[in-house]
Protein backbone atom coordinates (compact mmCIF):
# COMPACT_ATOMS: atom_id res chain seq x y z
CA UNK A 1 0.00 0.00 0.00
CA UNK A 2 1.20 3.50 -0.79
CA UNK A 3 -0.10 6.60 0.90
CA UNK A 4 0.47 10.05 -0.55
CA UNK A 5 0.17 13.10 1.64
CA UNK A 6 0.50 16.60 0.28
CA UNK A 7 1.09 18.82 3.26
CA UNK A 8 2.32 18.84 6.82
CA UNK A 9 2.26 22.14 8.67
CA UNK A 10 3.95 22.69 11.99
CA UNK A 11 3.34 25.99 13.70
CA UNK A 12 3.21 27.41 17.20
CA UNK A 13 3.33 30.72 19.01
CA UNK A 14 6.86 30.18 20.28
CA UNK A 15 9.86 29.16 18.20
CA UNK A 16 11.08 26.58 20.74
CA UNK A 17 7.68 24.86 20.89
CA UNK A 18 7.54 24.87 17.10
CA UNK A 19 10.94 23.16 16.93
CA UNK A 20 9.78 20.57 19.47
CA UNK A 21 6.67 19.87 17.40
CA UNK A 22 8.76 19.62 14.23
CA UNK A 23 11.13 17.20 15.94
CA UNK A 24 8.15 15.06 17.02
CA UNK A 25 6.73 15.07 13.49
CA UNK A 26 10.05 14.07 11.91
CA UNK A 27 10.51 11.33 14.51
CA UNK A 28 7.07 9.91 13.66
CA UNK A 29 7.92 9.98 9.97
CA UNK A 30 11.15 8.15 10.69
CA UNK A 31 9.47 5.60 12.98
CA UNK A 32 6.81 4.82 10.38
CA UNK A 33 9.30 4.89 7.49
CA UNK A 34 7.39 7.70 5.81
CA UNK A 35 9.58 9.23 3.10
CA UNK A 36 9.53 12.99 2.69
CA UNK A 37 10.42 14.92 -0.44
CA UNK A 38 13.08 17.29 0.90
CA UNK A 39 13.03 19.42 -2.27
CA UNK A 40 9.39 20.26 -1.56
CA UNK A 41 9.95 20.82 2.17
CA UNK A 42 10.19 24.30 3.63
CA UNK A 43 11.39 25.08 7.13
CA UNK A 44 11.22 28.22 9.25
CA UNK A 45 9.15 30.32 6.87
CA UNK A 46 6.90 33.27 7.66
CA UNK A 47 4.32 32.38 5.02
CA UNK A 48 3.51 29.62 2.60
CA UNK A 49 0.89 27.86 0.53
CA UNK A 50 -0.91 25.13 2.47
CA UNK A 51 -3.74 23.13 0.90
CA UNK A 52 -4.26 25.83 -1.72
CA UNK A 53 -4.38 28.76 0.69
CA UNK A 54 -1.73 31.33 1.58
CA UNK A 55 -0.99 31.20 5.31
CA UNK A 56 0.85 34.11 6.95
CA UNK A 57 0.77 36.24 10.07
CA UNK A 58 -2.18 38.03 8.44
CA UNK A 59 -4.12 34.75 8.54
CA UNK A 60 -5.56 32.69 5.70
CA UNK A 61 -5.62 34.38 2.30
CA UNK A 62 -6.36 33.48 -1.29
CA UNK A 63 -3.49 32.02 -3.32
CA UNK A 64 -3.17 34.53 -6.17
CA UNK A 65 -2.01 31.79 -8.58
CA UNK A 66 -5.32 29.95 -8.08
CA UNK A 67 -7.29 33.11 -8.79
CA UNK A 68 -5.36 33.56 -12.03
CA UNK A 69 -6.32 30.03 -13.07
CA UNK A 70 -10.00 30.76 -12.35
CA UNK A 71 -9.87 34.06 -14.23
CA UNK A 72 -8.46 32.31 -17.31
CA UNK A 73 -11.18 29.66 -17.46
CA UNK A 74 -13.19 29.88 -20.68
CA UNK A 75 -16.43 31.85 -20.62
CA UNK A 76 -19.46 29.84 -19.65
CA UNK A 77 -21.15 29.12 -22.95
CA UNK A 78 -23.32 26.16 -21.96
CA UNK A 79 -25.17 25.02 -18.86
CA UNK A 80 -23.01 21.89 -18.89
CA UNK A 81 -19.82 23.77 -17.91
CA UNK A 82 -21.36 25.65 -14.96
CA UNK A 83 -20.77 22.89 -12.36
CA UNK A 84 -17.07 22.81 -13.25
CA UNK A 85 -16.76 26.58 -12.86
CA UNK A 86 -18.65 26.53 -9.55
CA UNK A 87 -16.31 23.81 -8.33
CA UNK A 88 -13.28 26.01 -9.01
CA UNK A 89 -14.89 29.14 -7.58
CA UNK A 90 -16.40 27.26 -4.64
CA UNK A 91 -12.94 26.39 -3.35
CA UNK A 92 -12.67 30.04 -2.30
CA UNK A 93 -16.29 30.56 -1.23
CA UNK A 94 -15.19 31.59 2.26
CA UNK A 95 -13.59 34.67 0.69
CA UNK A 96 -16.54 35.57 -1.56
CA UNK A 97 -19.28 37.50 0.19
CA UNK A 98 -22.72 35.95 -0.40
CA UNK A 99 -21.24 33.19 -2.57
CA UNK A 100 -24.33 31.00 -2.18
CA UNK A 101 -26.58 33.85 -3.33
CA UNK A 102 -24.57 34.75 -6.41
CA UNK A 103 -23.83 31.18 -7.44
C-alpha positions in Angstrom: 0.0 0.0 0.0 1.2 3.5 -0.8 -0.1 6.6 0.9 0.5 10.1 -0.5 0.2 13.1 1.6 0.5 16.6 0.3 1.1 18.8 3.3 2.3 18.8 6.8 2.3 22.1 8.7 3.9 22.7 12.0 3.3 26.0 13.7 3.2 27.4 17.2 3.3 30.7 19.0 6.9 30.2 20.3 9.9 29.2 18.2 11.1 26.6 20.7 7.7 24.9 20.9 7.5 24.9 17.1 10.9 23.2 16.9 9.8 20.6 19.5 6.7 19.9 17.4 8.8 19.6 14.2 11.1 17.2 15.9 8.2 15.1 17.0 6.7 15.1 13.5 10.0 14.1 11.9 10.5 11.3 14.5 7.1 9.9 13.7 7.9 10.0 10.0 11.2 8.2 10.7 9.5 5.6 13.0 6.8 4.8 10.4 9.3 4.9 7.5 7.4 7.7 5.8 9.6 9.2 3.1 9.5 13.0 2.7 10.4 14.9 -0.4 13.1 17.3 0.9 13.0 19.4 -2.3 9.4 20.3 -1.6 10.0 20.8 2.2 10.2 24.3 3.6 11.4 25.1 7.1 11.2 28.2 9.3 9.2 30.3 6.9 6.9 33.3 7.7 4.3 32.4 5.0 3.5 29.6 2.6 0.9 27.9 0.5 -0.9 25.1 2.5 -3.7 23.1 0.9 -4.3 25.8 -1.7 -4.4 28.8 0.7 -1.7 31.3 1.6 -1.0 31.2 5.3 0.9 34.1 6.9 0.8 36.2 10.1 -2.2 38.0 8.4 -4.1 34.8 8.5 -5.6 32.7 5.7 -5.6 34.4 2.3 -6.4 33.5 -1.3 -3.5 32.0 -3.3 -3.2 34.5 -6.2 -2.0 31.8 -8.6 -5.3 29.9 -8.1 -7.3 33.1 -8.8 -5.4 33.6 -12.0 -6.3 30.0 -13.1 -10.0 30.8 -12.4 -9.9 34.1 -14.2 -8.5 32.3 -17.3 -11.2 29.7 -17.5 -13.2 29.9 -20.7 -16.4 31.9 -20.6 -19.5 29.8 -19.7 -21.2 29.1 -23.0 -23.3 26.2 -22.0 -25.2 25.0 -18.9 -23.0 21.9 -18.9 -19.8 23.8 -17.9 -21.4 25.7 -15.0 -20.8 22.9 -12.4 -17.1 22.8 -13.3 -16.8 26.6 -12.9 -18.7 26.5 -9.5 -16.3 23.8 -8.3 -13.3 26.0 -9.0 -14.9 29.1 -7.6 -16.4 27.3 -4.6 -12.9 26.4 -3.3 -12.7 30.0 -2.3 -16.3 30.6 -1.2 -15.2 31.6 2.3 -13.6 34.7 0.7 -16.5 35.6 -1.6 -19.3 37.5 0.2 -22.7 36.0 -0.4 -21.2 33.2 -2.6 -24.3 31.0 -2.2 -26.6 33.8 -3.3 -24.6 34.7 -6.4 -23.8 31.2 -7.4 
